[in-house]
């Protein structure tokens, strides 16, 4: 069987050490569009007084400072499937305190769930990072959609009904992207040719290279920090989304935001394609 659920869930965590510098953080922010307008946004683009978007956790240890090591390979014990058949379906992040502009961490990864969706399996990878003293920095949950790997009689997972509030949004945040956006973002460590090579993109069923899902994720996080949280990165404590559709570099991400207590409900769409969905099932946990 391509997925041995017992092995996947019972395997010990994979542990690795990572490090990052301010250069990695600066590149990450630039790849999300920081400083592209008249405002240089020095708090994102200059090392003096540098503040770190929480979503940098998604690429920490993978960027320019990693050199030829690049990103760690995906560790999926008990999962023997064609990686071309998987999709990054969803992403969650919780930050436990503001991220330093440079540092080291111990990262532990494990398969937390394998859900049977019939025509597909959903593999949930959990990751936690702690500083050298053992204090937690962040935790993440990645949902991987494995086409054709369901139907093994497993737990289908929790029902997750979701709908935007039935009222006008409190904010609408427009984030233009540029044609080179994916070429910049891939320098954070994800060098998949899908985001650069037109021929490869056509073979994958796209008219042209698409933007990384995690680039859209970071762009929306920055828009929320700047447009709703007064530019205070420490107020964004978590962000959970489903990747609902692709975005082509040069298109706009339009994010509607509803405030519900200490939580924001979000939807992100592409106005150039009649509001095609980009991110759904999206919530942000925020501090007052």
Secondary structure, 3 states (H helix, E strand, C coil): CCECHHHHHHCCCEEEEEEECHHHHHHHHHHCCCCCCCCCCHHHHCCCCCCCCHHHHHCCCCCHHHHHHCCCCCCCCCECCCHHHEEEEEEEEEECCCCCCCEEEEEEEEEEEEEECCCEEEEEEEEEEECCCCCEEEEEEEEEEEECCCCCCCCCCCCCCCCCCCCCCCEEEEEECCCCHHHHHHHHCCCCHHHCCHHHHHHCCCCCCCCCHHHHHHHHHHHHHHHCCCCCHHHEEEEEEEECCCCCCCCEEEEEEEEECCEEEEEEEEHHHCCEEEEEEEEEEECC
